[in-house]
Amino acid sequence: MATTALRSLGSALPESAMDASRFRPNLVLDVPGDHASGYPEHRWIGRRMVIGTLRLRFTEACDRCVMITRETPTVPHDRAVLRWVARELGNALGVYAAGENPGHVRIGDKARWLD
């Protein structure tokens, strides 16, 4: 998931608490060159990236379910989030990725596109 998407979702739903924990991503990326707003992950499908020593291939959009409405330690229960994602984004937010090789990622590692 991109920080751009989190910011855009927060702007679209100002009454909702927005935090990455709501979406339970494995990685939250602040990718250089992505626009200040929008959902850039939708353009990543089919592309490859290196982060730290890990190489990823983005495979498909992440369809969302009721889990994004559930309370976490940092966000309250909120049904509006899923309703908006379903209506405005075709129920897809974020992307799945497949590891092309084993590797390590640490907070602050730079992401670099391979293609």
C-alpha positions as CSV (number, residue, x, y, z in Angstrom):
1,M,0.0,0.0,0.0
2,A,1.2,3.5,-0.8
3,T,1.2,6.4,1.6
4,T,-0.3,8.4,-1.3
5,A,-3.4,6.1,-1.2
6,L,-3.7,6.6,2.6
7,R,-3.5,10.4,2.2
8,S,-6.1,10.3,-0.6
9,L,-8.5,8.1,1.3
10,G,-8.1,10.4,4.4
11,S,-9.0,13.4,2.2
12,A,-12.0,11.6,0.7
13,L,-13.3,10.5,4.2
14,P,-12.3,13.3,6.6
15,E,-14.7,12.0,9.3
16,S,-13.0,8.6,9.3
17,A,-9.8,7.8,11.2
18,M,-7.3,6.7,8.6
19,D,-4.2,4.6,9.5
20,A,-2.4,1.9,7.7
21,S,-3.4,-0.6,10.4
22,R,-7.0,-0.4,9.1
23,F,-5.8,-2.2,5.9
24,R,-3.3,-4.6,7.5
25,P,-0.6,-4.2,4.8
26,N,2.7,-6.0,4.9
27,L,4.4,-2.9,3.4
28,V,3.6,0.8,3.3
29,L,5.6,2.5,0.6
30,D,6.3,6.1,0.0
31,V,7.3,5.8,-3.6
32,P,9.1,8.7,-5.3
33,G,7.4,9.9,-8.5
34,D,3.9,9.0,-7.5
35,H,1.5,11.8,-7.5
36,A,0.5,13.6,-4.3
37,S,-3.0,12.1,-4.5
38,G,-4.7,9.1,-5.9
39,Y,-4.2,5.4,-5.8
40,P,-0.9,4.7,-7.6
41,E,-0.8,1.0,-6.7
42,H,-3.4,0.4,-9.4
43,R,-0.7,1.3,-11.9
44,W,1.9,-1.0,-10.3
45,I,0.3,-4.3,-11.4
46,G,2.8,-6.2,-13.7
47,R,5.8,-4.1,-12.5
48,R,8.7,-5.2,-10.4
49,M,10.5,-3.4,-7.6
50,V,13.4,-3.9,-5.3
51,I,13.2,-2.9,-1.6
52,G,16.3,-3.6,0.5
53,T,17.4,-7.0,-0.8
54,L,13.8,-8.2,-1.6
55,R,12.6,-8.2,-5.2
56,L,8.8,-8.0,-5.7
57,R,6.4,-8.4,-8.7
58,F,3.0,-6.7,-8.2
59,T,0.4,-9.2,-9.3
60,E,-3.2,-8.0,-8.7
61,A,-5.4,-5.5,-6.9
62,C,-6.3,-6.2,-3.3
63,D,-10.1,-6.7,-3.0
64,R,-11.3,-5.4,0.3
65,C,-13.7,-7.0,2.7
66,V,-15.4,-6.1,6.0
67,M,-12.0,-6.3,7.9
68,I,-11.2,-2.7,6.9
69,T,-14.2,-1.6,8.9
70,R,-13.1,-3.3,12.1
71,E,-11.5,-1.6,15.1
72,T,-7.7,-1.8,15.6
73,P,-5.7,-0.3,18.4
74,T,-5.4,2.9,16.4
75,V,-8.7,3.2,14.5
76,P,-12.3,2.8,15.5
77,H,-15.0,0.6,13.8
78,D,-16.1,2.5,10.7
79,R,-18.4,1.1,7.9
80,A,-18.1,4.2,5.8
81,V,-14.6,3.1,4.7
82,L,-15.7,-0.1,3.0
83,R,-18.7,1.6,1.5
84,W,-16.5,4.3,-0.1
85,V,-13.8,1.9,-1.3
86,A,-16.5,-0.4,-2.9
87,R,-18.3,2.5,-4.6
88,E,-15.4,4.7,-5.7
89,L,-12.5,2.2,-6.2
90,G,-14.4,-0.9,-7.4
91,N,-13.7,-2.5,-4.0
92,A,-9.9,-2.6,-4.7
93,L,-7.3,-0.8,-2.6
94,G,-3.7,-1.7,-2.5
95,V,-2.0,-4.5,-4.4
96,Y,-0.7,-8.0,-3.8
97,A,2.9,-8.8,-4.6
98,A,4.9,-12.0,-5.1
99,G,8.5,-12.2,-3.9
100,E,10.8,-13.1,-6.8
101,N,13.7,-13.8,-4.4
102,P,14.2,-14.0,-0.7
103,G,15.4,-10.8,0.9
104,H,15.3,-8.5,3.8
105,V,13.4,-5.2,4.2
106,R,14.0,-2.7,7.0
107,I,12.2,0.6,7.8
108,G,13.7,3.3,5.7
109,D,15.0,1.0,2.9
110,K,14.7,2.7,-0.5
111,A,12.3,1.3,-3.1
112,R,13.6,1.1,-6.7
113,W,11.6,0.2,-9.8
114,L,13.1,-2.5,-12.1
115,D,10.8,-1.8,-15.0
